[in-house]
Amino acid sequence: MPVLRTKKVKLRGVCCALPENKKTVFEIGKDYFDEATIEKTTSSIGVKEIYIAEEGVTASDLCFEAAERLIQKLGWEKDTIDGLLFISQTPDYRLPATACILQHRLGLLNDCVAMDINLGCSGFVYGIFTASQFIETRTCNRVLVLTGDTLRRHISPKDKGITFIISDAGSAAALEYAEDADPMTIVTYSDGSGYKDLIVEAGGARMPITQETGEYYSDQDGSSRKREDLYMNGMGIFTFAVKRVPALLQNVLTEHGWGEENVDLFLLHQANAYMVKYISKRAKIPGHKLPVNIDKYGNTNGSTIPFLICDLFSGQSGRSNHAVLAGFGVGLSWGAVALTMKDLESADIIHVRKGGVE
């Protein structure tokens, strides 16, 4: 089990970005499902509204706006930022790396580490894991961790298992070297044997796009999708999460030297409300320590934890909490961070339209 313990890394701020285009689950499903089906499907997952990026707006656009706002709020000079991670499964191009484009677009110096990481639900945790290694070793002093996806373009509107869950969104987090930082502990895992449980089959080297991959097929649940669309084995993902995440939380607590009683907040990836609450019961975590906000934003993939942070810490710069952050899903991949969230200088949510911030 990879374990990273840091002593000099501090999370300074977070900013999240949503497209301005918002629709209710009933608006999204009305052309393919009746209201009773929509209500039955969404009642347990907890999603009420979905955010959809306009045509021409990419994940990097959302992350760019979030990063610009965050840099401004922190008062950081751009020539002091020497690391940028872009964590997404919907990059601007197959190549080059979107991180390089963002480095230039944000006006950062050329002596800046810029790299893409192809991860989804666990992406924020892996981003902190990677950025912290750069900072702890003094390779970098300040690193931006950008998570974002515009997965709606890869979702079949006829797939009731996933069309009522996913939102487009982006986020930016700022980490830096600090002598007064509290320790962090990060653990990570992966299990590629479950890669088919959450996948876009067609479009890569393994299965190029053809006429056949663009044809709809139906499953026994009454959903239809193409092989170019995102597919989710809902039961497979649920089984994986309820088996792995309680153990993940216990492992990161043990490694960090905390018990459950030492933790104020458990911020879990917002896969769906039922799953998060079920994990809470399995892990024996009191409900008041495990917030759920998927009803407000939908499942924003790698950005769900940043959205929880912004919801909880916006306007509360002096607030301090012992927290555990846990991401899990596509890959299959999972990981957690135990840290003290203290003195966040920024925790904002912005809305972005085509051409800039609303």
PEHU-V883430 format. One record per run of one state. SS is the DSSP state (~ for helix, > for strand, _ for the rest). FROM is the first residue (numbers start at 1). TO is the last residue. Records with the same first field share a line. If there is no record, write none. Layout:
BEGIN
SS: FROM-TO ; FROM-TO
END
This chain:
BEGIN
_: 1-1 ; 7-8 ; 20-21 ; 30-34 ; 46-48 ; 52-58 ; 75-77 ; 81-82 ; 88-97 ; 106-112 ; 118-122 ; 137-141 ; 150-150 ; 155-165 ; 167-168 ; 178-183 ; 191-191 ; 201-211 ; 215-216 ; 219-223 ; 226-229 ; 233-233 ; 257-259 ; 263-264 ; 269-272 ; 283-286 ; 290-293 ; 298-298 ; 300-300 ; 314-319 ; 330-332 ; 343-345 ; 354-355 ; 358-358
>: 2-6 ; 9-19 ; 22-24 ; 49-51 ; 83-87 ; 113-117 ; 142-149 ; 166-166 ; 169-177 ; 184-190 ; 198-200 ; 217-218 ; 224-225 ; 230-232 ; 265-268 ; 299-299 ; 320-329 ; 333-342 ; 346-353 ; 356-357
~: 25-29 ; 35-45 ; 59-74 ; 78-80 ; 98-105 ; 123-136 ; 151-154 ; 192-197 ; 212-214 ; 234-256 ; 260-262 ; 273-282 ; 287-289 ; 294-297 ; 301-313
END
